[in-house]
Amino acid sequence: MNEDWEERTAAAWAGFEDYAEEQAADFRAVIDALVAELPADSPLGPFEQACAWDSTGHSDRAVPLYREALSRGLSGYKGRRAKIQLSSSLRNVGQADEGVKLLTPELVAPSDELDDAVRATLALCLADLGREREGLALVIGALAPHLPRYQRSMANYARLLVEPGESAD
């Protein structure tokens, strides 16, 4: 993989919205052609293919590809994206419990711009498992720092959703 490949892949994704729903296979073919340029054991190949299947409405086809990318050692930012997207896809195919197991450790991972996506996706998985209060606590906790006011109160309310019995202020 090189910078040119990354740029062409980014350009393909930037043009994703130009494909109509009935052209989903055409978009996946563009991604497959880019993946064909990678070494056979590259974790980027199954990751990009998983993203393409997922983005065109096929979570079931994306799940094994995300797993393959992670098992091949996809790490860092794209590895974290793969975990988020895999968890979302697992939820979509009725396996939210696996999504919770995959994302829970990400709550204590080094912080980055994906933190809120981790919490939002985990909240959806929790809601599917009947654990809405935990999910809501994650979402309110993620939202609190972005508010112009009430940050402390909202953070406390989020905590109290899962630790009832204390005062919020």
C-alpha positions as a Markdown table, in Angstrom:
| # | Residue | x | y | z |
|---|---|---|---|---|
| 1 | Met | 0.0 | 0.0 | 0.0 |
| 2 | Asn | 1.2 | 3.5 | -0.8 |
| 3 | Glu | 0.0 | 7.1 | -0.7 |
| 4 | Asp | -1.4 | 6.8 | -4.2 |
| 5 | Trp | -3.5 | 3.8 | -3.3 |
| 6 | Glu | -4.8 | 5.6 | -0.2 |
| 7 | Glu | -5.7 | 8.7 | -2.3 |
| 8 | Arg | -7.5 | 6.6 | -4.9 |
| 9 | Thr | -9.4 | 4.7 | -2.2 |
| 10 | Ala | -10.3 | 8.0 | -0.5 |
| 11 | Ala | -11.5 | 9.3 | -3.8 |
| 12 | Ala | -13.7 | 6.2 | -4.4 |
| 13 | Trp | -15.3 | 6.7 | -1.0 |
| 14 | Ala | -15.7 | 10.4 | -1.6 |
| 15 | Gly | -17.7 | 9.5 | -4.8 |
| 16 | Phe | -19.9 | 6.9 | -3.0 |
| 17 | Glu | -22.9 | 9.2 | -2.8 |
| 18 | Asp | -22.8 | 9.4 | -6.6 |
| 19 | Tyr | -23.8 | 5.8 | -6.9 |
| 20 | Ala | -27.6 | 5.1 | -6.9 |
| 21 | Glu | -28.8 | 2.2 | -4.9 |
| 22 | Glu | -29.1 | 0.1 | -8.0 |
| 23 | Gln | -25.4 | 0.8 | -8.7 |
| 24 | Ala | -24.2 | -0.7 | -5.4 |
| 25 | Ala | -22.5 | -3.6 | -7.2 |
| 26 | Asp | -20.6 | -1.0 | -9.4 |
| 27 | Phe | -19.3 | 0.7 | -6.3 |
| 28 | Arg | -18.2 | -2.6 | -4.7 |
| 29 | Ala | -16.4 | -3.4 | -8.0 |
| 30 | Val | -14.4 | -0.2 | -7.7 |
| 31 | Ile | -13.4 | -1.2 | -4.2 |
| 32 | Asp | -12.6 | -4.8 | -5.2 |
| 33 | Ala | -10.3 | -3.4 | -8.0 |
| 34 | Leu | -8.4 | -1.3 | -5.5 |
| 35 | Val | -8.2 | -4.3 | -3.1 |
| 36 | Ala | -6.8 | -6.5 | -5.8 |
| 37 | Glu | -3.7 | -4.2 | -5.8 |
| 38 | Leu | -2.9 | -5.1 | -2.2 |
| 39 | Pro | -0.8 | -8.0 | -1.0 |
| 40 | Ala | -3.0 | -11.0 | -0.5 |
| 41 | Asp | -2.5 | -11.0 | 3.3 |
| 42 | Ser | -3.2 | -7.2 | 3.8 |
| 43 | Pro | -5.8 | -6.4 | 6.5 |
| 44 | Leu | -6.8 | -3.4 | 4.4 |
| 45 | Gly | -8.4 | -5.6 | 1.7 |
| 46 | Pro | -11.1 | -7.2 | 3.8 |
| 47 | Phe | -11.6 | -4.0 | 5.7 |
| 48 | Glu | -12.3 | -1.9 | 2.6 |
| 49 | Gln | -14.5 | -4.7 | 1.2 |
| 50 | Ala | -16.4 | -4.9 | 4.5 |
| 51 | Cys | -17.0 | -1.2 | 4.4 |
| 52 | Ala | -18.3 | -1.4 | 0.8 |
| 53 | Trp | -20.7 | -4.3 | 1.7 |
| 54 | Asp | -21.8 | -2.5 | 4.8 |
| 55 | Ser | -22.4 | 0.8 | 3.1 |
| 56 | Thr | -24.5 | -0.8 | 0.4 |
| 57 | Gly | -26.8 | -2.4 | 2.9 |
| 58 | His | -25.3 | -5.9 | 3.4 |
| 59 | Ser | -24.2 | -6.1 | 7.1 |
| 60 | Asp | -24.3 | -9.9 | 6.8 |
| 61 | Arg | -21.6 | -9.9 | 4.1 |
| 62 | Ala | -19.6 | -7.3 | 6.0 |
| 63 | Val | -19.3 | -9.2 | 9.3 |
| 64 | Pro | -16.9 | -11.9 | 8.2 |
| 65 | Leu | -14.8 | -9.4 | 6.3 |
| 66 | Tyr | -14.4 | -7.1 | 9.3 |
| 67 | Arg | -13.5 | -10.2 | 11.4 |
| 68 | Glu | -10.9 | -11.2 | 8.8 |
| 69 | Ala | -9.4 | -7.7 | 8.7 |
| 70 | Leu | -9.0 | -7.7 | 12.5 |
| 71 | Ser | -7.6 | -11.2 | 12.6 |
| 72 | Arg | -5.0 | -10.1 | 10.0 |
| 73 | Gly | -3.9 | -7.4 | 12.4 |
| 74 | Leu | -5.8 | -4.3 | 11.4 |
| 75 | Ser | -5.0 | -1.8 | 14.2 |
| 76 | Gly | -4.8 | 1.8 | 15.0 |
| 77 | Tyr | -7.4 | 4.2 | 13.7 |
| 78 | Lys | -8.7 | 1.8 | 11.0 |
| 79 | Gly | -8.7 | -1.1 | 13.5 |
| 80 | Arg | -10.9 | 1.0 | 15.8 |
| 81 | Arg | -13.2 | 1.9 | 12.9 |
| 82 | Ala | -13.4 | -1.8 | 12.1 |
| 83 | Lys | -14.5 | -2.6 | 15.6 |
| 84 | Ile | -17.2 | 0.1 | 15.6 |
| 85 | Gln | -18.5 | -0.9 | 12.2 |
| 86 | Leu | -18.4 | -4.7 | 13.0 |
| 87 | Ser | -20.3 | -4.0 | 16.2 |
| 88 | Ser | -22.9 | -2.1 | 14.2 |
| 89 | Ser | -23.2 | -4.9 | 11.7 |
| 90 | Leu | -23.4 | -7.5 | 14.4 |
| 91 | Arg | -26.3 | -5.5 | 15.8 |
| 92 | Asn | -28.0 | -5.4 | 12.4 |
| 93 | Val | -27.8 | -9.2 | 12.1 |
| 94 | Gly | -29.2 | -9.8 | 15.6 |
| 95 | Gln | -25.9 | -10.3 | 17.4 |
| 96 | Ala | -25.8 | -7.2 | 19.6 |
| 97 | Asp | -24.3 | -9.1 | 22.5 |
| 98 | Glu | -21.1 | -9.7 | 20.4 |
| 99 | Gly | -21.1 | -6.0 | 19.6 |
| 100 | Val | -21.2 | -5.1 | 23.3 |
| 101 | Lys | -18.3 | -7.5 | 24.0 |
| 102 | Leu | -16.2 | -6.0 | 21.1 |
| 103 | Leu | -16.8 | -2.3 | 22.0 |
| 104 | Thr | -16.8 | -2.3 | 25.8 |
| 105 | Pro | -13.0 | -2.4 | 25.9 |
| 106 | Glu | -12.9 | 0.6 | 23.6 |
| 107 | Leu | -14.4 | 2.7 | 26.3 |
| 108 | Val | -11.0 | 2.7 | 28.1 |
| 109 | Ala | -8.9 | 2.7 | 24.9 |
| 110 | Pro | -6.7 | 5.8 | 24.1 |
| 111 | Ser | -9.1 | 8.6 | 23.3 |
| 112 | Asp | -9.5 | 9.8 | 19.7 |
| 113 | Glu | -12.1 | 11.4 | 17.4 |
| 114 | Leu | -14.0 | 8.0 | 17.3 |
| 115 | Asp | -14.9 | 8.0 | 21.1 |
| 116 | Asp | -18.4 | 9.3 | 20.5 |
| 117 | Ala | -19.0 | 6.7 | 17.7 |
| 118 | Val | -17.9 | 4.0 | 20.0 |
| 119 | Arg | -20.4 | 5.2 | 22.6 |
| 120 | Ala | -23.2 | 5.7 | 20.2 |
| 121 | Thr | -22.8 | 2.2 | 18.6 |
| 122 | Leu | -22.4 | 0.6 | 22.0 |
| 123 | Ala | -25.6 | 2.3 | 23.1 |
| 124 | Leu | -27.5 | 0.9 | 20.2 |
| 125 | Cys | -26.2 | -2.6 | 20.9 |
| 126 | Leu | -27.2 | -2.2 | 24.6 |
| 127 | Ala | -30.7 | -1.0 | 23.7 |
| 128 | Asp | -31.2 | -4.1 | 21.5 |
| 129 | Leu | -30.3 | -6.2 | 24.5 |
| 130 | Gly | -32.9 | -4.4 | 26.8 |
| 131 | Arg | -30.2 | -2.3 | 28.5 |
| 132 | Glu | -31.5 | 1.1 | 27.5 |
| 133 | Arg | -30.5 | 2.9 | 30.7 |
| 134 | Glu | -26.9 | 1.9 | 30.1 |
| 135 | Gly | -27.1 | 3.0 | 26.5 |
| 136 | Leu | -28.7 | 6.3 | 27.4 |
| 137 | Ala | -26.0 | 6.9 | 30.0 |
| 138 | Leu | -23.3 | 6.4 | 27.3 |
| 139 | Val | -25.0 | 8.8 | 24.9 |
| 140 | Ile | -25.7 | 11.5 | 27.5 |
| 141 | Gly | -22.1 | 11.1 | 28.7 |
| 142 | Ala | -20.8 | 11.5 | 25.2 |
| 143 | Leu | -23.0 | 14.5 | 24.5 |
| 144 | Ala | -22.2 | 16.4 | 27.8 |
| 145 | Pro | -18.8 | 17.7 | 26.8 |
| 146 | His | -20.2 | 19.2 | 23.6 |
| 147 | Leu | -22.9 | 21.2 | 25.4 |
| 148 | Pro | -22.3 | 25.0 | 25.9 |
| 149 | Arg | -23.8 | 24.7 | 29.4 |
| 150 | Tyr | -24.9 | 22.0 | 31.9 |
| 151 | Gln | -21.9 | 19.8 | 31.2 |
| 152 | Arg | -21.4 | 18.8 | 34.8 |
| 153 | Ser | -25.1 | 18.1 | 35.5 |
| 154 | Met | -25.5 | 16.1 | 32.3 |
| 155 | Ala | -22.4 | 14.0 | 33.1 |
| 156 | Asn | -23.8 | 13.4 | 36.6 |
| 157 | Tyr | -27.2 | 12.5 | 35.2 |
| 158 | Ala | -25.6 | 10.0 | 32.8 |
| 159 | Arg | -23.8 | 8.4 | 35.7 |
| 160 | Leu | -26.9 | 8.2 | 37.8 |
| 161 | Leu | -28.8 | 6.3 | 35.0 |
| 162 | Val | -26.6 | 3.3 | 35.9 |
| 163 | Glu | -25.7 | 4.2 | 39.5 |
| 164 | Pro | -29.1 | 5.3 | 41.0 |
| 165 | Gly | -29.5 | 6.6 | 44.5 |
| 166 | Glu | -27.2 | 9.6 | 44.5 |
| 167 | Ser | -27.8 | 13.3 | 43.9 |
| 168 | Ala | -26.9 | 14.7 | 40.5 |
| 169 | Asp | -25.6 | 18.0 | 41.8 |
